Amino acid sequence: MTKEQIIADSKEFSLFSWSAQASVNPIAIERAEGVYLYEIDGKRIIDFSSGLMSVNIGHGDQRVTNAVVEQMQKVSFVTPTCTTEIRAKLSRKLAEICPGDLNKAFYTLCGTSSVDNAIKLARLYTGRHKIIGRYRAFHGGSIGGMTVGGDPRKLANDSQQMPNALHLDDPYYFFGMKDLDEDTKLSLSLEYVERIIHFEGKTNIAAFIFEGESGSSGCLHYPKGYLKGIKVLCEKYGILFIADEVMSGFGRTGKWFGFENHDIIPDMVCMAKGLTSSYLPLGCLMVSDKIAAKFESTPMMIGLTYNAHPVALAAALAVINIYESDKLIENTRKMSAYLESKIEAMRSKHPSMGAFRNTGLLGCLDILKNKTTGELIAPYNASGDDLKVTNLIAAKVRELGLYTFVRWGYIFIAPPLCVNEKEIDEGLAIISQALSIADEHMS
């Protein structure tokens, strides 16, 4: 099929997510290798967002292909009442890389199904019903995941929201706090959270859910000590702490999991994306021994047909082995420092460059409209004409052969963990050209 026919048939006979269908303009990809995608016509594109911040080991690693084929030659599906060698091996491996008593793996299909099952399990374990998340967070596209998150993509589905979900404002946006020292801001932020606990009924709250590190909301960093303080409050009031590591897990932040940057151990961890590096769909909910013990003699009433699908598990174990054998987490820390130095070197050339928030290789660059006020080129949840310059920047990035997310006033920078200095330079050179558009539109 020609490139044009592939695009035409894809648009005519399938629906694309998060989009008005008439405006969809998909990229027709023939193959992918390392940090590069190749279009049908041969054009090479550097992937600077690891797909959906998920292809952590890079594209086209045949070690994963071989592991999947080998598993399919043995058995491609068993019901969840059966088990397989690959289930035993992967479950033991996940228990090894997770800290503390996070030793029990419940396998799901994706990130949002991990979140949904975490909500269910928190309610079953505690006998409580309320879940508290953050307004500026994303936990997936299911009804449960969309509700506990605050990403504006959920607003069209407001009438369908799950009941008993509440949200916190970000600790660094509270009125009147900008002139206070960090310790005072942290103390006041945690006092606010504790007030919410009391307002909502401390015996009604089953769990808090936080991203291990913020992702699609703009990589908004938690103040130092904030997550640790939230975990202390959870322990004080018998509330569970759920860490959503769908985006920030598996080396993305320079550690196995983002929460490890905050010196905490959650009660449950939601996984997907980097678990298989998106080679196959798979999610996992890691559960503490404390929670699992409740269901030793009481039925655990959660489940799904593809729980512990052996082919997907084979991909996951192969990917985890690649993180270790190729030292990708170590490379993430090394390339993170290099990336940050190169970003700083670009500042003298582009007045539109604002803050760069980065942890490992999970980064987001603010694009400024006004350097004095810090106003972004487009506000949070912008639409219509407010996105005029943002759309020009996104179009230039694509034209020059780079794939990443340009959202509102942000450019996301999250290449595969196998990236090297030369490839970082290549990607940043394209971003630099696109930023020239923003420079011209500053007020």
C-alpha positions, 0 to 999 in steps of 0.5 A: 500500500502507498503512504497515501492509501494507508493514511486514507484507510486508517482515517476512514475505517478507524478512530483516533484518540483525543482528536476531532477526526477530520483534523487528524493527520497521522504519520505513516510509520514503516519501521523503527529502530533505536531513537528513530522512526522511519516513514513509509517514504523513508523519511527519518524522524527522531523520537524525542518523547519515546512514543508516549514516554514509554518506549524506554529501551528504544525501538526495534530491539529484536531481543524482545521479539525473540523472547515473544516468539519463544513464548508463543511457541510454548503457550500464548494464552492460559486462563488466569486460574493457570500459571506459567514459568514466565509468570513465576519468573517475572513476578519474582523479578518485579519483587526484586526491583521494587523496594520494601514489601512490594512483593505481589504482582497483579497483572493488567492490560495497561496503565489505566487498568492498573489504576482502576484496579488499584482504586478497587483494591484500596476500597476493598482493603480499607472498607472506605470509599474516597480517593484523593488525587491532584488536579494537575495529574493524569491517570489514564483514559478510563472512567476511574482513571480520568476521574481521579486525575485532573487532566482537562481531557476528562472535562467532556466526560464530566457527567460520567465521572466516578463518584467519591473522587477528590482533588488537591491543588498543587502545593506551589500555587497557593495564594500568598506563598511565593514570598515564603521560605521553602520549609514554611511553604512545605509546612503550610502545604501539608497542613492544607492536605491534613485539613482536607482529610478532616473535612472529608472524614478521615475514616472515609478516605481509602487512598491518595494517588500521586504520580511518582513524578509528574508527566503530561501536566508539565513535569511539575516537580513536587517540593522537596519533602512533599510526597514524604509528608503525604505518606506520613499523613497516610500512615497517620490516618490509615490511608493507602498511598498509590504511586502511579508509575505508568510514565515515571517508572522503569528508569525514566527518572534515573531510578527504577521508579520515580517515587524513589527520588522522594524516599518513600515506599508506596502501598501500591504501584501502578505500572505499564508503558516502560514495563514492556517498553510498549512492545506489547500492551501490559500493566501491573499493580504491585501490592504490598504484603500487608494488603495481600495478606487480607486476601489470603482467606478473603476472595480478592474480587478483581480480575480480567481475562488477560490477567498474566498473559504469558506473551506480554509477560515474556516481553516484560521480562526481556525488557527488564533484562535489557534495562540491566544488561545495557545499563540504561538507568545509568545511561539515563542519569548520564544523559540527563546531565548532558541534556540539562547542560545543552538546554542551558547553553541554548538560553542565550539564543532564545529569549522564549526559553523558560524553565526546564523541569527534568528528572532523568529523561522526563523533561518539559521546557516552558515556552514563554510569551513574556520573559518578565512576567513568565507568561507562557506562549499558551495557557494551561488548557488553551484552545482555539486562537490561544494555540496559534503559536503553539501549533506553528511550533509543533508543525515546525518540529514535525516538518524538521523530522522530530517527534515529541509533544508540544502541548499548550506552552510546553515542549516535552523532552523524553527520548528513549533511555538508550539515547546518546549525546549525538542524538540529543544534539540532533533533537535539540538542534531541531527544537532550537529552530522551532523556538525561533518562532516563539522568539518572534512572538514574544511581547 
